[in-house]
Amino acid sequence: MNLGMRRTAMASGAALLLCHERHGHSSDEGNRVEVRGNLLMRPVPVWLLGIALAPMLCLTACTSDNDPASGRAATTTPRTSADPFEEKKLTAQAQSGLDAVTEQGQSMIESGVERVADGVHTQPDLAAGHSYELTVICAGKGEAQIVFTPGKTAPKKAAPCDRSVVFERFTSGKALRIDVEGDAQATGIIAWRIDTI
């Protein structure tokens, strides 16, 4: 007898035993063997049936309890990558805006184009005591902040991501770091340039 037939026989036998007990038959009738078709049926104790069914009941209860997909939406939305076409468009807008306001007579030291999500982080090699100008254009949404380290070099300044041109003149010290970082809601492209004055 294979495993499937044995399980069927056990379940049917238990059902037969329950039926006998409900109709007032004595417990010694549970040892009786009955033949149905090609199956040899022997009743099994009720406690054995309970042991066999307990794991299935536990699995059913565990899988149906608090399913987050069926009950409610997730509280946070993962941040998706920018649309390549939109990113290319914003890059062109920011770069063309930067080129339009940069004077031809100035000498460029550094420049770049970065995603707002990545920000600008540079430590330019500038001569101490000389004057420079930082130009920043952010195209997109939200706002970015320009931060100089050390802070006495220049005050913190906002750069709205609406293609506004932001200038900041400063005198470099021995070690300088410039960061331009977007706020939590900001998206888009930052174009920046450092020129000598």
Secondary structure by P-SEA (a helix, b strand, c coil): ccaaaaaaaaaaaaaaaaaaaaaccccccccbbbbccccccccccaaaaaaaaaaaaaaaaaaacccccccccccccccccccaaaaaaaaaaaaaaaaaaccccccccccccccccccccccccccccccbbbbbbbccccbbbbbccccccccbbbbbcccbbbbbbbbbccbbbbbbbbccccbbbbbbccccc
